[in-house]
Amino acid sequence: MPKRILIGTVVSDKTDKTVTVLVERKVKHPLYGKIIRRSKRYHAHDEDNAFRSGDRVRIEETKPISKTKSWKVLDRLQASKGTAVEANLDVEAAVSN
């Protein structure tokens, strides 16, 4: 049986070697027909603690790693908006003068 692969956003990276990934899907309401969002959080294995909160990642189903963890992070699709950016202080000082 093929392994499921989901795409979601990392919402927590506080635990060691684990990230919490929020996966959203859109479904049609059975009675009213309106498209609504449903979400679920998965605990995924992150061996190197490489992924940060806000990253868009792909996760793959695996055999159970712990009581709540049976997914692992495959790769990063998009980095979070809070990534480190080098500031060029010399240019900023020249502009303010």
Contact map, one row per residue, 1 for C-alpha under 8 A:
1110000000000000000000000000000000000000000000000000000000000000000000000000000000000000000000000
1111000000000000000000000000000000000000000000000000000000000000000000000000000000000000000000000
1111100000000000000000000000000000000000000000000000000000011100000000000000000000000000000000000
0111110000000000000000000000000000000000000000000000000000011000000000000000000000000000000000000
0011111000000000000000000000000000000000000000000000000001111000000000000000000000000000000000000
0001111100000000000000100000000000000000000000000000000001110000000000000000000000000000000000000
0000111110000000000000100000000000000000000000000000000111100000000000000000000000000000000000000
0000011111000000000011110000000000000000000000000000000111100000000000000000000000000000000000000
0000001111100000000011100000000000000000000000000000111110000000000000000000000000000000000000000
0000000111111000001111000000000000000000000000000011111110000000000000000000000000000000000000000
0000000011111000001111000000000000000000000000000000110000000000000000000000000000000000000000000
0000000001111100001110000000000000000000000000000001100000000000000000000000000000000000000000000
0000000001111111011100000000000000000000000000001011100000000000000000000000000000000000000000000
0000000000011111011000000000000000000000000000000000000000000000000000000000000000000000000000000
0000000000001111111000000000000000000000000000000000000000000000000000000000000000000000000000000
0000000000001111110000000000000000000000000000001000000000000000000000000000000000000000000000000
0000000000000011111000000000000000000000000011111000000000000000000000000000000000000000000000000
0000000000001111111100000000000000000000001111101000000000000000000000000000000000000000000000000
0000000001111110111110000000000000000000001111000010000000000000000000000000000000000000000000000
0000000001111000011111000000000000000000111100000000000000000000000000000000000000000000000000000
0000000111110000001111100000000000000000111100000000000000000000000000000000000000000000000000000
0000000111100000000111110000000000000011110000000000000000000000000000000000000000000000000000000
0000011110000000000011111000000000000011110000000000000000000000000000000000000000000000000000000
0000000100000000000001111100000000001111000000000000000000000000000000000000000000000000000000000
0000000000000000000000111110000000001110000000000000000000000000000000000000000000000000000000000
0000000000000000000000011111000000111100000000000000000000000000000000000000000000000000000000000
0000000000000000000000001111100000111100000000000000000000000000000000000000000000000000000000000
0000000000000000000000000111110011110000000000000000000000000000000000000000000000000000000000000
0000000000000000000000000011111111110000000000000000000000000000000000000000000000000000000000000
0000000000000000000000000001111110000000000000000000000000000000000000000000000000000000000000000
0000000000000000000000000000111110000000000000000000000000000000000000000000000000000000000000000
0000000000000000000000000000111111000000000000000000000000000000000000000000000000000000000000000
0000000000000000000000000001111111100000000000000000000000000000000000000000000000000000000000000
0000000000000000000000000001100111110000000000000000000000000000000000000000000000000000000000000
0000000000000000000000000111100011111000000000000000000000000000000000000000000000000000000000000
0000000000000000000000000111100001111100000000000000000000000000000000000000000000000000000000000
0000000000000000000000011110000000111110000000000000000000000000000000000000000000000000000000000
0000000000000000000000011110000000011111000000000000000000000000000000000000000000000000000000000
0000000000000000000001111000000000001111100000000000000000000000000000000000000000000000000000000
0000000000000000000001110000000000000111110000000000000000000000000000000000000000000000000000000
0000000000000000000111100000000000000011111000000000000000000000000000000000000000000000000000000
0000000000000000000111100000000000000001111100000000000000000000000010100000000000000000000000000
0000000000000000011110000000000000000000111110000000000000000000000111100000000000000000000000000
0000000000000000011110000000000000000000011111000000000000100000000011111000000000000000000000000
0000000000000000111000000000000000000000001111100000000000000000100011111000000000000000000000000
0000000000000000111000000000000000000000000111111110000000000000000000011000000000000000000000000
0000000000000000110000000000000000000000000011111100000000000000000000000000000000000000000000000
0000000000000000100000000000000000000000000001111100000000000000000000000000000000000000000000000
0000000000001001110000000000000000000000000001111111000000000000000000000000000000000000000000000
0000000000000000000000000000000000000000000001111111000000000000000000000000000000000000000000000
0000000001001000001000000000000000000000000001001111101000000000000000000001000000000000000000000
0000000001011000000000000000000000000000000000001111111000000000000000000000000100000000000000000
0000000011111000000000000000000000000000000000000011111000000000000000000000000100000000000000000
0000000011100000000000000000000000000000000000000001111100000000000000000000001111000000000000000
0000000011000000000000000000000000000000000000000011111110000000000000000001111100000000000000000
0000001111000000000000000000000000000000000000000000011111000000000000000001111100000000000000000
0000001111000000000000000000000000000000000000000000001111100000000000001111110000000000000000000
0000111100000000000000000000000000000000000000000000000111110000000000001111100000000000000000000
0000111100000000000000000000000000000000000100000000000011111000000000111110000000000000000000000
0011110000000000000000000000000000000000000000000000000001111100000000111100000000000000000000000
0011100000000000000000000000000000000000000000000000000000111110000001110000000000000000000000000
0010000000000000000000000000000000000000000000000000000000011111100001110000000000000000000000000
0000000000000000000000000000000000000000000000000000000000001111100001100000000000000000000000000
0000000000000000000000000000000000000000000000000000000000000111111111100000000000000000000000000
0000000000000000000000000000000000000000000010000000000000000111111111100000000000000000000000000
0000000000000000000000000000000000000000000000000000000000000001111111000000000000000000000000000
0000000000000000000000000000000000000000000000000000000000000001111110000000000000000000000000000
0000000000000000000000000000000000000000001000000000000000000001111111000000000000000000000000000
0000000000000000000000000000000000000000011110000000000000000001111111100000000000000000000000000
0000000000000000000000000000000000000000001110000000000000001111110111110000000000000000000000000
0000000000000000000000000000000000000000011110000000000000111111100011111000000000000000000000000
0000000000000000000000000000000000000000000111000000000000111100000001111100000000000000000000000
0000000000000000000000000000000000000000000111000000000011110000000000111110000000000000000000000
0000000000000000000000000000000000000000000000000000000011110000000000011111000000000000000000000
0000000000000000000000000000000000000000000000000000000011100000000000001111100000000000000000000
0000000000000000000000000000000000000000000000000010001111000000000000000111111000000000000000000
0000000000000000000000000000000000000000000000000000001111000000000000000011111000000000000000000
0000000000000000000000000000000000000000000000000000001110000000000000000001111100000000000000000
0000000000000000000000000000000000000000000000000000011100000000000000000001111110100000000000000
0000000000000000000000000000000000000000000000000001111100000000000000000000011111100000000000000
0000000000000000000000000000000000000000000000000000010000000000000000000000001111100000000000000
0000000000000000000000000000000000000000000000000000010000000000000000000000000111110000000000000
0000000000000000000000000000000000000000000000000000000000000000000000000000001111111000000000000
0000000000000000000000000000000000000000000000000000000000000000000000000000000001111100000000000
0000000000000000000000000000000000000000000000000000000000000000000000000000000000111110000000000
0000000000000000000000000000000000000000000000000000000000000000000000000000000000011111000000000
0000000000000000000000000000000000000000000000000000000000000000000000000000000000001111100000000
0000000000000000000000000000000000000000000000000000000000000000000000000000000000000111111100000
0000000000000000000000000000000000000000000000000000000000000000000000000000000000000011111110000
0000000000000000000000000000000000000000000000000000000000000000000000000000000000000001111111000
0000000000000000000000000000000000000000000000000000000000000000000000000000000000000001111111100
0000000000000000000000000000000000000000000000000000000000000000000000000000000000000001111111110
0000000000000000000000000000000000000000000000000000000000000000000000000000000000000000111111111
0000000000000000000000000000000000000000000000000000000000000000000000000000000000000000011111111
0000000000000000000000000000000000000000000000000000000000000000000000000000000000000000001111111
0000000000000000000000000000000000000000000000000000000000000000000000000000000000000000000111111
0000000000000000000000000000000000000000000000000000000000000000000000000000000000000000000011111
